Amino acid sequence: MRRVVTILVLAASAAACTHRPTGSGNVNTSIITRQEIEQSRATNAYDVISRLRGRYLNSRGKNSIHLDPQTYPVVFLNDQEYGTLSVLRNISSDGIEQIRYYTGPEAATRFGPQYGGGVIQLISRTD
């Protein structure tokens, strides 16, 4: 009995710590909003993504024989290529309005075939 209670307490604690985006429930998982960025209390873009949508940072493996063999997403700042995932640690979360993730095929269509590993696009705040 004691073991069952312990398991239930641990399960309830884990559920309480799980991030649940606020709002209507129709959350676009390809976008991290300004509100989510602020709620994450992260100081840089890498930590925001790691806490809220860690899957953005994963290798996708080779997606296509036609696309570039890039397996990790490339970082864009607004519409300009900015670098590899490591540059995210140098970008303050205070300056970001939105973070968008594009899958390999979406990135290849929008930015070019060399982005087969996907794109993480940071949209700067304008205020």
C-alpha positions as CSV (number, residue, x, y, z in Angstrom):
1,M,0.0,0.0,0.0
2,R,2.8,2.4,0.9
3,R,4.5,1.7,-2.4
4,V,1.2,2.5,-4.3
5,V,0.9,5.8,-2.5
6,T,4.5,6.7,-3.2
7,I,4.0,6.0,-6.9
8,L,0.8,8.1,-7.0
9,V,2.5,11.0,-5.3
10,L,5.5,10.9,-7.7
11,A,3.2,10.7,-10.7
12,A,1.1,13.6,-9.5
13,S,4.3,15.6,-8.9
14,A,5.6,14.9,-12.4
15,A,2.3,15.9,-13.9
16,A,2.3,19.2,-12.0
17,C,5.7,20.0,-13.3
18,T,4.8,19.4,-17.0
19,H,4.6,22.5,-19.1
20,R,1.2,23.1,-20.5
21,P,0.8,26.1,-22.8
22,T,-1.9,28.5,-21.8
23,G,-4.8,29.5,-24.0
24,S,-7.5,27.8,-26.0
25,G,-5.7,24.5,-26.4
26,N,-5.1,25.1,-30.1
27,V,-1.4,25.6,-29.7
28,N,0.8,25.7,-32.8
29,T,3.8,23.6,-31.7
30,S,5.9,25.1,-34.5
31,I,5.8,28.5,-32.9
32,I,7.0,29.8,-29.5
33,T,5.3,33.0,-28.7
34,R,6.5,36.0,-26.8
35,Q,4.3,35.1,-23.8
36,E,5.8,31.6,-23.7
37,I,9.3,33.0,-23.9
38,E,8.6,35.3,-20.9
39,Q,7.0,32.5,-18.9
40,S,10.0,30.2,-19.5
41,R,12.2,32.7,-17.6
42,A,15.1,31.6,-19.7
43,T,17.9,34.1,-20.4
44,N,18.9,32.9,-23.9
45,A,17.3,31.5,-27.0
46,Y,18.8,28.0,-26.5
47,D,17.4,27.7,-23.0
48,V,13.9,28.9,-24.2
49,I,13.8,26.2,-26.9
50,S,15.3,23.5,-24.6
51,R,12.6,24.1,-22.0
52,L,9.6,24.5,-24.2
53,R,10.2,22.6,-27.4
54,G,13.4,20.5,-27.0
55,R,12.6,18.5,-30.1
56,Y,13.6,21.5,-32.2
57,L,17.2,20.9,-31.2
58,N,17.4,17.2,-32.3
59,S,19.0,15.8,-35.4
60,R,16.5,14.8,-38.0
61,G,18.8,12.3,-39.8
62,K,19.0,12.3,-43.5
63,N,15.6,13.3,-44.8
64,S,15.9,13.0,-48.5
65,I,18.4,11.9,-51.2
66,H,17.6,15.2,-52.9
67,L,18.1,17.6,-50.0
68,D,21.4,18.7,-48.5
69,P,22.6,16.1,-45.9
70,Q,22.4,18.7,-43.1
71,T,20.8,16.9,-40.2
72,Y,20.5,19.6,-37.6
73,P,18.4,22.8,-37.9
74,V,20.2,26.0,-39.0
75,V,19.4,29.2,-37.1
76,F,18.0,32.2,-38.9
77,L,17.6,35.6,-37.3
78,N,14.6,37.1,-39.0
79,D,15.2,36.2,-42.7
80,Q,19.0,36.0,-42.5
81,E,21.0,32.8,-41.9
82,Y,22.7,33.3,-38.5
83,G,24.6,30.0,-37.8
84,T,24.4,26.7,-36.1
85,L,22.5,25.8,-32.9
86,S,25.4,26.9,-30.7
87,V,24.7,30.6,-31.6
88,L,21.3,30.3,-29.8
89,R,23.2,30.5,-26.4
90,N,24.5,34.0,-27.4
91,I,21.1,35.5,-28.2
92,S,19.2,37.1,-25.3
93,S,15.6,35.9,-24.9
94,D,14.6,39.6,-24.2
95,G,15.1,40.5,-27.8
96,I,13.0,37.7,-29.3
97,E,9.4,38.2,-30.3
98,Q,8.8,34.7,-31.7
99,I,10.6,31.5,-32.5
100,R,9.5,29.4,-35.4
101,Y,10.5,25.9,-36.4
102,Y,10.4,24.7,-40.0
103,T,10.8,21.0,-40.7
104,G,13.3,19.9,-43.4
105,P,10.9,19.9,-46.3
106,E,9.3,23.2,-45.1
107,A,12.7,24.8,-44.7
108,A,13.9,23.6,-48.1
109,T,10.8,25.1,-49.7
110,R,11.0,28.4,-47.9
111,F,14.8,29.0,-47.6
112,G,16.4,26.5,-50.1
113,P,17.4,22.9,-50.5
114,Q,20.5,23.3,-48.3
115,Y,18.3,23.5,-45.2
116,G,17.1,19.9,-45.2
117,G,17.8,19.6,-41.5
118,G,15.2,22.3,-40.8
119,V,15.4,25.9,-39.7
120,I,14.9,27.6,-36.3
121,Q,13.9,31.2,-37.1
122,L,14.1,33.8,-34.4
123,I,11.9,36.9,-35.0
124,S,13.3,40.0,-33.3
125,R,11.3,42.3,-31.1
126,T,10.6,45.6,-32.7
127,D,9.6,47.6,-29.5
